[in-house]
Amino acid sequence: MSDFFMDHKKTAARGLNMLSTKDYRDIHLATMQVLDTTGIFVEDPQALEIFGSCGASVDKNSKIVKLPAGIVEDAIRSAPEQVMLAGRNPDRDILLEDNRNAFVNFSSNVNVVDPYTGVVRKSTKEDLAAATRLCDALTEVSIYSRAVYPLDRPSKVLHLHTAEACFNNTTKHCFHGPENEWEMRKIIEMAEAAIGGAENLKKRKPITFVAAISSPLKLTKKSCEVVMASARFGFSTGVASMAMAGGTGPVNLAGVLVQTNAEILAGIVLTQLVQKGAPVIYASYSTGMDLRLGTSPLGSPEAALIASAIAGLCQYYQLPCLVPGIMSDSKQHGVQAAHEKTLTGVSAAMSGANLISGIGGLETGLTFDFGLAVLDDEIVRMIKHFKSGIEVNEETLSKDMIHEIGPFGNFLSHDSTLLKMRSLSQTRLFDRSNREDWENKGKSQSYDKALSLAVEILENYKPEPLPESAIKCIRAIVNEAEKEVGVE
């Protein structure tokens, strides 16, 4: 086994480093041992053949694949360090690169907080379209991932209705999680229509496909199909894992990191064996488990620690990553949600995570709240301002200014104060006024203001529309797919 970190990796970026270089090296070496000794279950026959062709040990009876360190490390090296996530509109392209943060709404919620009644209910396709429009309008949502499932549509074509709602309501890059290659091909047809034809799609791919690895250590047929097809068709692939400490992973957080790493790296190896150089995103939602309640909290210190460590590990691997942040296990907006979203958001951002997922999410990713999404957008702005840090140079040290004003003056009237006041943080939703002004304005609450802004967006904001021909083409693809699977 090569000394991987010595011959390939660089020092961590400035910011929050939860673990040392030695810690990351130990995690890597333990991961290599797990993949080489324990192996990973691979359900798909074609994937078994691909692994076998590269020199991995494949037991076709047990379907256990054991991967030598050399194969894994070669795959890490061949995966791109930077990944371009193209929007339907080029102005919304996002380049994932070292220590650059971008934020994503939390995806796949099954409930919504109705923005007009406040009632929590199951989500519909209409809710999905509305949430997509809202996220298209929010400045800090850089990438969109289906906010809610359209549960009023047939399960056999649910992901196709999802894609239709997304393409029609945002120009931002979208994440999709199809069940199989058939669904993926249909979504690619829609993307082709949305982007203006096959030649344009070759140059600009406005979607990423996400494949979830099952913990512990299972590459299911579904995940194999998505990983292989996505790499073969040239799309970026999010390889995701969600191990729970004490449940589907070891109770020790370091052990969760090793297992998560083994699961995701196995998926990344498969992408590189199908197409060397295929773009990948290392996506971890791993967290601790509350053994008293049997829940997997994403707003906990454990979730923040794991996400921060994963971000650091991916900097050493030079792989773009996605982790949870701006997350809460609370059932409603309030003190708990604000605390958990700030804790997880700041830790992920300061650790250099490329994509941070959580805007609008409540209840550990079960419920989408329109008002909270707007409030989270404001929290992200504050986090970005905090991360920008303090610039220290001859000018900003302000020695001459301090000398000029002296003990008996003030800095309010100084030219530089007016010139640079806009560089200080500004907020639309959080109240910074004195008590008298606040009371005179009706004691306004941040969430109430955010919800009013959300409703205003839903009623007045119009996303950049698709051409009418593309809208009809996408609708025809959904109709044809429904006929193929026998949906009335």
C-alpha positions in Angstrom: 0.0 0.0 0.0 1.4 3.4 -0.9 1.7 6.2 1.5 -1.3 7.8 -0.1 -1.3 11.2 1.7 2.4 11.7 1.3 2.5 11.2 -2.5 -0.9 12.6 -3.5 -2.4 15.0 -1.1 -1.9 18.6 0.1 -2.4 20.4 3.3 -5.9 21.3 4.5 -7.3 24.7 3.6 -7.4 27.4 6.2 -10.5 27.1 8.4 -11.9 24.6 10.9 -9.9 21.4 11.0 -11.6 18.8 13.2 -8.9 16.2 12.7 -5.2 16.1 12.2 -3.3 14.9 9.1 -2.4 11.7 11.0 -6.1 11.2 11.9 -7.1 11.4 8.2 -4.3 9.1 7.2 -5.4 6.6 9.9 -9.0 6.8 8.6 -7.8 6.2 5.1 -5.7 3.2 6.0 -8.5 1.7 8.1 -10.9 2.2 5.1 -8.5 0.4 2.8 -8.3 -2.5 5.2 -12.1 -2.7 5.4 -12.5 -2.7 1.6 -9.7 -5.3 1.1 -10.6 -7.6 4.0 -14.3 -7.3 4.7 -15.3 -6.1 1.2 -18.7 -4.7 0.1 -21.8 -6.5 -1.1 -22.5 -5.8 -4.8 -26.0 -6.9 -6.0 -25.8 -6.1 -9.7 -24.2 -8.8 -12.0 -22.8 -6.3 -14.4 -21.1 -4.3 -11.6 -19.6 -7.6 -10.3 -18.1 -8.2 -13.7 -16.7 -4.7 -13.9 -15.1 -5.1 -10.5 -13.7 -8.5 -11.4 -12.2 -7.2 -14.6 -10.0 -4.7 -12.7 -8.4 -7.3 -10.4 -10.7 -7.1 -7.4 -11.6 -10.3 -5.6 -15.2 -11.2 -6.5 -17.2 -14.0 -4.9 -20.1 -14.5 -7.2 -22.0 -16.7 -4.7 -21.9 -14.2 -1.8 -21.6 -11.2 -4.1 -18.8 -9.8 -1.9 -16.2 -7.7 -3.7 -12.9 -7.0 -2.0 -11.0 -4.0 -3.3 -7.2 -3.7 -3.0 -5.9 -0.3 -1.9 -4.2 0.3 -5.3 -7.5 0.1 -7.1 -9.2 2.4 -4.7 -6.4 5.0 -4.7 -6.2 4.9 -8.5 -9.9 5.7 -8.6 -9.5 8.6 -6.2 -6.7 10.0 -8.3 -8.6 9.8 -11.6 -11.8 11.5 -10.2 -11.7 15.2 -11.0 -10.7 17.6 -8.3 -13.2 20.2 -9.7 -16.7 19.6 -10.9 -18.8 22.1 -12.9 -22.5 22.0 -12.2 -24.1 23.8 -15.1 -27.4 25.6 -14.8 -30.0 25.8 -17.6 -28.9 29.4 -17.6 -25.1 29.8 -17.7 -25.3 32.6 -15.2 -26.1 30.0 -12.7 -23.2 27.6 -13.2 -21.5 26.6 -10.0 -17.9 25.3 -10.0 -17.2 22.9 -7.1 -13.6 23.5 -6.0 -11.3 23.5 -3.0 -12.8 25.3 0.1 -15.6 27.0 -1.9 -19.0 26.7 -0.2 -22.3 26.5 -2.1 -25.7 25.7 -0.4 -28.5 23.4 -1.4 -32.1 23.0 -0.1 -32.7 19.8 1.8 -34.3 17.3 -0.6 -36.9 14.5 -0.6 -39.2 15.8 2.2 -42.6 14.1 2.3 -44.4 16.9 4.2 -44.9 20.6 3.8 -45.9 23.4 6.1 -48.6 25.0 4.1 -47.5 28.6 3.6 -51.1 29.9 3.9 -52.6 27.8 6.7 -49.6 26.6 8.6 -50.9 23.0 8.5 -48.4 20.2 8.0 -49.6 17.8 5.3 -48.3 15.4 2.7 -46.6 17.0 -0.3 -48.0 17.2 -3.8 -46.7 18.0 -7.3 -48.1 21.5 -6.9 -46.1 21.9 -3.7 -43.0 20.7 -5.5 -43.5 23.2 -8.3 -44.0 26.0 -5.7 -40.9 25.0 -3.6 -38.9 24.9 -6.8 -40.0 28.4 -7.8 -39.1 29.6 -4.3 -35.7 28.1 -4.3 -35.1 29.5 -7.8 -35.7 33.0 -6.3 -33.5 32.5 -3.2 -30.1 33.9 -3.8 -28.2 31.5 -1.5 -29.7 28.3 -2.9 -27.0 27.6 -5.5 -28.1 24.1 -6.5 -31.6 22.7 -6.4 -32.6 19.2 -5.2 -36.3 18.2 -5.2 -37.6 19.9 -2.1 -40.5 17.5 -1.7 -41.9 14.3 -3.3 -45.0 14.7 -5.5 -46.9 12.1 -3.5 -50.1 12.6 -5.4 -48.5 11.1 -8.5 -48.1 7.3 -9.3 -45.0 5.8 -7.6 -43.9 4.2 -10.9 -43.4 7.6 -12.5 -42.9 9.7 -9.4 -39.3 10.7 -10.3 -40.4 11.7 -13.8 -43.1 14.0 -12.5 -40.4 15.4 -10.2 -38.1 16.1 -13.1 -40.9 17.8 -15.0 -41.7 20.1 -12.1 -38.0 21.0 -11.7 -37.2 21.7 -15.3 -40.3 24.0 -15.6 -39.6 26.0 -12.4 -35.8 26.6 -12.1 -32.8 27.3 -14.2 -30.4 26.1 -11.5 -28.5 22.9 -11.6 -30.7 20.0 -10.3 -30.0 16.8 -8.4 -32.2 13.8 -9.3 -32.3 10.3 -7.7 -33.9 7.9 -10.2 -34.8 4.4 -9.3 -33.2 2.7 -12.3 -31.6 3.3 -15.7 -35.0 3.5 -17.5 -36.0 6.5 -15.4 -32.6 8.0 -15.9 -32.9 7.8 -19.7 -36.3 9.5 -19.5 -34.8 12.3 -17.3 -31.9 12.7 -19.8 -34.5 13.1 -22.6 -36.1 15.9 -20.6 -32.8 17.5 -20.0 -32.1 17.4 -23.7 -35.3 19.2 -24.4 -34.7 21.8 -21.6 -31.2 22.6 -22.7 -32.0 22.9 -26.4 -30.9 19.7 -28.0 -28.4 16.8 -27.8 -25.4 18.9 -28.9 -26.0 21.4 -26.2 -26.4 18.7 -23.6 -23.0 17.3 -24.5 -21.5 20.7 -23.6 -23.7 21.6 -20.6 -25.3 19.0 -18.3 -27.9 20.7 -16.0 -28.4 17.7 -13.8 -26.5 15.4 -11.4 -27.7 11.9 -10.6 -27.5 10.7 -7.0 -27.1 7.0 -6.0 -27.5 6.1 -2.4 -25.3 3.3 -0.9 -27.1 1.2 1.7 -25.4 0.9 5.1 -23.7 -1.2 6.1 -21.6 -1.9 3.0 -24.1 -2.6 0.3 -24.2 -1.5 -3.3 -27.7 -2.4 -4.3 -28.8 -3.2 -7.9 -30.5 0.2 -8.0 -27.5 2.2 -6.9 -25.2 0.2 -9.2 -27.5 0.9 -12.2 -27.5 4.7 -11.5 -23.8 4.9 -10.8 -22.9 3.0 -14.0 -25.3 4.7 -16.3 -24.5 8.2 -15.0 -20.8 7.6 -15.6 -21.4 6.0 -19.0 -23.6 8.9 -20.1 -21.1 11.5 -18.9 -23.1 13.1 -16.0 -21.7 14.0 -12.6 -22.7 11.4 -10.0 -23.4 12.0 -6.3 -22.4 8.8 -4.4 -24.2 9.1 -1.1 -24.2 7.2 2.2 -26.0 7.7 5.5 -24.6 5.5 8.2 -26.0 5.9 11.7 -23.7 5.6 14.7 -25.0 2.7 16.8 -27.6 1.7 14.2 -26.3 1.0 10.7 -22.7 1.9 11.7 -20.3 1.6 14.6 -21.2 3.6 17.7 -17.8 5.3 17.6 -17.8 8.3 15.3 -14.3 7.5 13.9 -15.8 4.1 13.0 -18.7 5.8 11.2 -16.2 7.8 9.2 -14.4 4.6 8.2 -17.6 2.8 7.1 -19.0 5.9 5.3 -15.7 6.3 3.5 -15.6 2.6 2.5 -19.2 2.8 1.1 -18.7 6.0 -0.9 -15.3 5.1 -2.2 -16.6 1.7 -3.4 -19.2 3.7 -5.5 -16.5 6.1 -6.7 -14.4 3.1 -7.8 -17.3 1.8 -9.9 -17.7 5.2 -11.6 -14.0 5.3 -12.5 -14.0 1.8 -13.8 -16.9 2.6 -16.1 -15.5 5.9 -17.3 -12.1 7.1 -16.0 -12.3 10.7 -15.1 -16.1 10.7 -14.6 -17.1 13.6 -12.3 -18.2 12.5 -8.8 -19.5 14.1 -5.7 -18.7 12.5 -2.3 -22.1 12.8 -0.5 -22.3 11.9 3.2 -25.4 12.2 5.4 -23.9 10.1 8.1 -24.9 11.0 11.6 -25.2 9.7 15.2 -28.2 7.8 16.4 -30.3 8.7 19.4 -30.4 5.3 21.0 -33.2 6.3 23.4 -35.5 7.4 20.6 -34.3 5.4 17.6 -33.9 8.5 15.5 -31.0 9.8 13.4 -30.7 13.5 14.3 -29.1 15.7 11.6 -29.1 18.9 13.8 -26.9 17.3 16.5 -23.3 18.0 17.5 -22.5 14.5 16.2 -23.9 15.3 12.8 -21.9 18.5 12.7 -18.7 16.7 13.8 -19.1 14.0 11.1 -19.9 16.5 8.4 -16.9 18.6 9.3 -14.6 15.6 9.3 -15.9 14.4 6.0 -15.2 17.9 4.5 -11.6 17.7 5.7 -11.2 14.1 4.4 -12.4 15.2 1.0 -9.9 18.0 0.9 -7.2 15.5 1.4 -8.7 13.3 -1.3 -9.2 16.4 -3.5 -12.8 15.3 -4.1 -15.8 17.7 -4.0 -18.2 16.8 -1.2 -21.8 17.3 -0.1 -22.7 17.2 3.6 -25.7 18.2 5.7 -25.8 21.7 7.3 -28.5 24.3 8.0 -30.3 21.2 9.4 -32.7 20.8 12.2 -34.6 18.0 13.9 -37.2 20.5 15.3 -40.8 20.1 14.2 -41.2 23.8 13.7 -39.3 27.1 13.4 -38.0 28.5 16.7 -35.1 28.3 19.1 -34.2 24.7 18.4 -34.2 25.1 14.7 -32.2 28.3 14.8 -29.6 26.7 17.1 -29.2 23.5 15.1 -29.1 25.2 11.7 -26.4 27.7 12.8 -24.3 24.9 14.5 -24.4 22.6 11.5 -24.1 25.4 8.9 -21.1 27.2 10.4 -19.2 24.0 11.1 -19.7 22.7 7.6 -18.9 26.0 5.9 -15.8 26.6 8.1 -14.5 23.1 7.3 -14.6 23.8 3.6 -17.5 21.6 2.5 -18.3 22.3 -1.2 -22.1 21.7 -1.0 -24.1 22.1 2.2 -27.6 20.7 2.2 -30.4 21.8 4.5 -32.2 25.0 3.5 -35.9 24.8 4.2 -35.7 21.4 6.0 -37.3 20.5 9.3 -37.9 17.2 11.2 -34.6 15.6 10.1 -35.4 16.1 6.5 -39.1 15.0 6.5 -40.8 18.4 6.3 -40.2 21.5 4.0 -41.2 24.9 5.4 -41.5 27.7 2.8 -41.0 30.5 5.4 -38.1 28.7 7.0 -36.4 28.4 3.6 -36.4 32.2 3.3 -35.1 32.5 6.9 -32.4 29.9 6.2 -31.4 31.9 3.1 -30.6 34.8 5.5 -28.7 32.5 7.9 -26.5 31.4 5.0 -25.8 35.0 4.2 -24.6 35.6 7.8 -22.5 32.4 7.7 -20.8 33.5 4.5 -20.1 36.9 6.0 -18.6 35.3 9.1 -16.5 33.0 7.0 -15.0 35.9 5.0 -13.1 36.7 8.2 -11.1 39.8 9.0 -8.7 41.3 6.5 -5.5 42.4 8.2 -3.2 44.8 6.2 -1.6 48.2 6.6 -4.8 50.0 5.7 -7.2 47.9 7.8 -5.0 48.2 10.9 -6.2 51.9 10.8 -3.2 53.3 12.8 -3.4 56.7 11.0 -7.1 56.9 11.5 -6.9 56.1 15.2 -4.2 58.8 15.5 -6.3 61.3 13.6 -9.4 60.9 15.8 -7.5 60.5 19.0 -9.1 60.1 22.5 -11.7 62.9 22.1 -13.3 62.3 18.7 -15.5 59.7 17.1 -15.3 57.7 13.9 -18.9 58.1 12.7 -18.1 61.1 10.6 -14.9 59.8 9.2 -14.9 59.4 5.4 -13.9 55.7 5.5 -16.9 54.9 7.8 -19.4 55.9 5.1 -17.3 54.4 2.4 -17.0 51.0 3.9 -20.2 50.7 6.0 -21.7 48.4 3.3 -19.0 45.9 3.9 -20.6 45.2 7.3 -23.3 42.6 7.5 -26.8 43.6 6.6 -30.0 41.8 7.4 -33.6 42.0 6.2 -35.2 39.5 8.6 -33.3 39.6 11.9 -34.1 42.6 14.1 -31.3 44.9 15.3 -33.3 48.0 16.3 -33.7 49.2 19.8 -36.7 47.9 21.8 -38.8 51.1 21.4 -38.5 51.0 17.6 -39.2 47.3 17.6 -42.3 47.7 19.7 -43.6 50.6 17.5 -43.2 48.4 14.4 -45.5 45.7 16.0 -42.8 43.5 17.6 -42.2 41.8 14.3 -40.7 38.3 14.4 -38.1 37.0 11.9 -40.1 34.0 10.8 -43.3 36.0 10.2 -41.3 38.4 7.9 -39.8 35.4 6.2 -43.1 33.7 5.6 -44.6 37.0 4.2 -41.7 37.2 1.8 -42.1 33.5 0.8 -45.8 34.1 0.0 -44.9 37.2 -2.0 -42.4 35.1 -4.0 -44.9 32.3 -4.6 -47.5 34.7 -5.8 -45.4 37.1 -7.9 -42.1 35.5 -8.9 -41.8 34.0 -12.4 -38.8 31.8 -13.1 -37.2 32.0 -16.5 -39.6 29.8 -18.6 -38.7 27.0 -20.9 -39.6 27.4 -24.6 -43.1 26.1 -25.3 -41.7 23.4 -27.5 -39.6 22.1 -24.6 -42.6 22.2 -22.2 -44.6 20.1 -24.6 -41.7 17.7 -25.2 -41.2 17.1 -21.5 -44.9 16.5 -21.0 -45.0 14.0 -23.8 -42.1 12.1 -22.3 -44.0 11.8 -19.0 -47.2 10.7 -20.8 -45.3 8.1 -22.8 -43.6 6.8 -19.7 -46.9 6.4 -18.0 -48.2 4.3 -20.9 -45.0 2.1 -20.8 -45.6 1.2 -17.2 -49.3 0.9 -17.4 -50.4 4.0 -15.5 -53.8 5.2 -16.3 
